Amino acid sequence: MESQINMGDQNTQQIGENPVNQPVPIPEKPRINYLMIGLVVLICFVIFGVGGYYLGKQNQNKTPDNGNILPTPIVTSPPKATVSPTNIPTTQPTTVKSVSQSITLNVAAIGGGIKIDGYDFTFTFNKEPSDSVTILKRDENEYKNYQGFPQGALDKGLIIKHGDIELEISPTFEGVGTAIINRLNTVIINNNKLTDSSIFRLKEKEVMGSQNSQGGSDYTTQYSENPEVCKAFNPDNGPTVPACISSGLQVFLRGDHALWIHCSAEDDRAIWCDNIVKNLSVSASKYTN
C-alpha cells in the first residue's frame, strides 16, 4: 500500500518538473547566401561580356569599308533534272521545206523535119518557196517561115531560179554530132521517173565544141568512157580520149522525147540543180489547138 503511494508521488513529481509555460524550440530557416549568388551573377556577366565582344569583333572584320552591312541574299537553285544521254537535245540545222509545182508548156517540134507537131509538156518538180519560175517564149522569127505552125504552141522552155543560179529546161527534138570530154565525169544522177539511163552532169567548158561559152554545167544521158564508143576521136590508133558524148548534150526520156538541161553553176554550187533534176518528172502528149 505504501509502495503504491510512493509511485504516485514520483509521477506527480515528474509532472511537476515539466513546467507548463516552457517555449517550444522553433527550427531556424536556412540563411540565403547572397554573397554566393552575387558571385555567380558576376561571373555570368563576365562570360557573356567577353563572348559578345569577341563576336562583335568578328562581325566588324567582315563588314565592308562603308560600314553598311548588307544582307546576304539567299539564292536557291531549282533542282536539276536528270537527263538521260539519249534524250539530250541536239541543235538541228534549219531546213527549208520544198514545194511541188507543175507547169504545162505548149511546145512546137521545130527541128529538121518538115512536119511540125505540137506537144503539151507537163513538168513537175520540187522547189523552194522563194524560187521563181519563168516560161520562155519563142521569138516570132523562129516560126514565122514555118507553114502549118501549131497556133498557140509558143512556149520554148522554162527557167527555175534560185538566188543567182538558174536551171533551164527545154524540150528538144533533134540531137547532132558527138563531142570529146577532156576529163572524166564523177557526178551521176539517177531518176527512174524521168529515164532508165543514168544522168551525168558535165562542166560545159570541158566539152569541146559546146554551144554555151558562159560556162556552167550540162546534163546528158549520152556520156561514155568506153574506148569503143569514143574511137571516132582516136583515128589511126591515136591517143584515146578520156570520154565522149554522142547525139548531143541531151537527156533522153522514155519514148521519143528529149530535154536540154543546163545549170548556170558548177561543182558544189550546182548541187541545187542536181536536186531539181533528181525529182523532175515529165509527161508529153500531142497538142491540139
Stockholm file with secondary structure:
# STOCKHOLM 1.0

chainA/1-289         MESQINMGDQNTQQIGENPVNQPVPIPEKPRINYLMIGLVVLICFVIFGVGGYYLGKQNQNKTPDNGNILPTPIVTSPPKATVSPTNIPTTQPTTVKSVSQSITLNVAAIGGGIKIDGYDFTFTFNKEPSDSVTILKRDENEYKNYQGFPQGALDKGLIIKHGDIELEISPTFEGVGTAIINRLNTVIINNNKLTDSSIFRLKEKEVMGSQNSQGGSDYTTQYSENPEVCKAFNPDNGPTVPACISSGLQVFLRGDHALWIHCSAEDDRAIWCDNIVKNLSVSASKYTN
#=GR chainA/1-289 SS CHHHHHHHHHHHHHHHHSCTTCCCCCCCCCCCCHHHHHHHHHHHHHHHHHHHHHHHHHHHHHSCTTCCCCCCCCCCCCCCCCCCGGGCCCCCCCCCCCEEEEEEEEEECCSSSSSCCEEEEEEEEEECTTCEEEEEECCHHHHTTCTTCCTTCCEEEEEEEETTEEEEEEEECCCCCEEEESSCCCEEECCTTTCSSCEEEEEGGGBTTCSCTTCCEEEESCEECCTTTTGGGSGGGCCCCSEEEESCSCEECSSSCEEEEEESCCGGGGHHHHHHHHHCEEEEEECCC
#=GC SS_cons         CHHHHHHHHHHHHHHHHSCTTCCCCCCCCCCCCHHHHHHHHHHHHHHHHHHHHHHHHHHHHHSCTTCCCCCCCCCCCCCCCCCCGGGCCCCCCCCCCCEEEEEEEEEECCSSSSSCCEEEEEEEEEECTTCEEEEEECCHHHHTTCTTCCTTCCEEEEEEEETTEEEEEEEECCCCCEEEESSCCCEEECCTTTCSSCEEEEEGGGBTTCSCTTCCEEEESCEECCTTTTGGGSGGGCCCCSEEEESCSCEECSSSCEEEEEESCCGGGGHHHHHHHHHCEEEEEECCC
//
